[in-house]
Amino acid sequence: MELVDRALGIHEKALRVRNERMELLARNVANGDTPHFKARELDFKVVMSEVKYEQPINSTQTAHFDFADESVDTDGLRYRVPFNASVDGNTVEMTVEQAKYGKAAADYQATLSFLQNRITDVRKALRGE
């Protein structure tokens, strides 16, 4: 299984995270008329920061800075602050959600394309091409 993980790199994990984000955004849109519903967001960078790379970067001097804050929450879920307040307490703004969903769909498609290219390369290597 480690061989497959190495071959696919971070793209497999990135695809899962992007899928989870799209589901979260769809849930926000679906609850656009629900009173007191709080829109949520998934921070891709925070979630992907926990991915372990093959060769970690080591500092060569004690004066170098650390790469990341150890106290960062790795779930990446945040409540979104709306631009305009609503009377019923709902923080979903349809135009914002639709724009974010469109961008998330494009990001998902790009990650899927990277993953497909990686799988094609692995197939060629196994065939000896």
C-alpha positions as CSV (number, residue, x, y, z in Angstrom):
1,M,0.0,0.0,0.0
2,E,2.9,2.3,0.7
3,L,4.0,1.9,-3.0
4,V,0.6,3.1,-4.2
5,D,0.7,6.1,-1.7
6,R,4.2,7.0,-3.0
7,A,3.1,6.8,-6.6
8,L,0.0,8.9,-6.2
9,G,1.7,11.5,-4.0
10,I,-0.5,14.0,-2.2
11,H,-3.0,14.1,-5.0
12,E,-5.1,11.3,-3.5
13,K,-5.4,13.1,-0.1
14,A,-6.0,16.5,-1.9
15,L,-8.9,15.0,-3.9
16,R,-10.5,13.7,-0.7
17,V,-10.2,17.1,1.0
18,R,-11.5,19.0,-2.0
19,N,-14.5,16.6,-2.1
20,E,-15.2,17.2,1.6
21,R,-15.0,21.0,1.0
22,M,-17.5,20.7,-1.9
23,E,-19.9,18.7,0.3
24,L,-19.6,21.4,3.0
25,L,-20.3,24.2,0.6
26,A,-23.3,22.3,-0.8
27,R,-24.6,21.9,2.7
28,N,-24.3,25.6,3.2
29,V,-26.3,26.3,0.0
30,A,-29.0,23.7,1.0
31,N,-29.4,25.5,4.3
32,G,-29.6,28.9,2.9
33,D,-33.1,29.5,4.2
34,T,-32.7,27.7,7.6
35,P,-32.9,30.1,10.5
36,H,-29.8,30.4,12.7
37,F,-27.7,28.2,10.3
38,K,-24.0,29.1,10.4
39,A,-22.1,28.7,7.1
40,R,-18.9,26.7,7.4
41,E,-15.7,26.7,5.4
42,L,-12.9,24.1,5.1
43,D,-9.4,25.5,4.9
44,F,-7.5,23.4,2.3
45,K,-4.1,24.6,3.4
46,V,-4.6,23.8,7.0
47,V,-5.8,20.3,6.3
48,M,-3.1,19.6,3.8
49,S,-0.4,20.9,6.2
50,E,-0.6,17.6,8.1
51,V,0.5,15.6,5.1
52,K,3.9,14.1,5.6
53,Y,6.4,14.6,2.7
54,E,9.0,12.0,1.8
55,Q,12.0,14.2,2.6
56,P,11.4,16.7,5.4
57,I,13.3,19.9,5.2
58,N,15.7,20.3,8.0
59,S,17.2,23.6,9.2
60,T,21.0,23.8,9.2
61,Q,21.3,26.5,11.8
62,T,19.6,27.2,15.1
63,A,18.7,30.7,13.8
64,H,16.3,29.3,11.2
65,F,12.6,29.7,11.9
66,D,10.2,26.8,12.4
67,F,8.1,25.8,9.4
68,A,4.7,25.7,11.1
69,D,3.0,26.5,14.4
70,E,2.4,23.3,16.3
71,S,-0.8,24.6,17.8
72,V,-2.6,24.9,14.4
73,D,-5.9,23.1,14.4
74,T,-5.7,20.4,11.7
75,D,-9.5,19.9,11.0
76,G,-9.6,23.1,9.0
77,L,-13.3,23.8,9.7
78,R,-14.2,27.4,10.4
79,Y,-17.4,29.4,10.6
80,R,-17.7,32.0,7.9
81,V,-18.3,35.6,8.9
82,P,-21.0,37.1,6.5
83,F,-20.6,40.4,4.7
84,N,-24.2,41.3,5.5
85,A,-26.1,40.4,8.6
86,S,-29.5,38.7,8.3
87,V,-32.5,39.1,10.5
88,D,-32.9,35.3,11.2
89,G,-29.3,34.7,12.2
90,N,-28.4,32.7,9.0
91,T,-24.9,33.4,7.8
92,V,-25.3,31.8,4.3
93,E,-24.9,34.3,1.5
94,M,-25.9,32.5,-1.7
95,T,-23.7,34.6,-4.1
96,V,-20.7,33.9,-1.9
97,E,-21.5,30.2,-1.6
98,Q,-22.1,29.8,-5.3
99,A,-18.8,31.5,-6.2
100,K,-16.9,29.4,-3.7
101,Y,-18.6,26.2,-5.0
102,G,-17.6,27.1,-8.6
103,K,-14.0,27.7,-7.6
104,A,-14.0,24.5,-5.5
105,A,-15.3,22.5,-8.5
106,A,-12.6,23.8,-10.7
107,D,-10.0,23.0,-8.1
108,Y,-11.4,19.5,-7.7
109,Q,-11.2,19.0,-11.5
110,A,-7.6,20.2,-11.6
111,T,-6.6,17.8,-8.7
112,L,-8.5,15.0,-10.5
113,S,-6.5,15.7,-13.7
114,F,-3.2,15.6,-11.8
115,L,-4.2,12.2,-10.3
116,Q,-5.3,10.8,-13.7
117,N,-1.9,11.9,-15.2
118,R,-0.1,10.2,-12.3
119,I,-2.0,7.0,-12.8
120,T,-1.3,7.1,-16.5
121,D,2.4,7.5,-15.8
122,V,2.3,4.5,-13.4
123,R,0.6,2.3,-16.0
124,K,3.2,3.3,-18.6
125,A,6.0,2.4,-16.2
126,L,4.4,-1.0,-15.4
127,R,4.0,-1.8,-19.1
128,G,7.7,-0.7,-19.7
129,E,6.8,2.1,-22.1
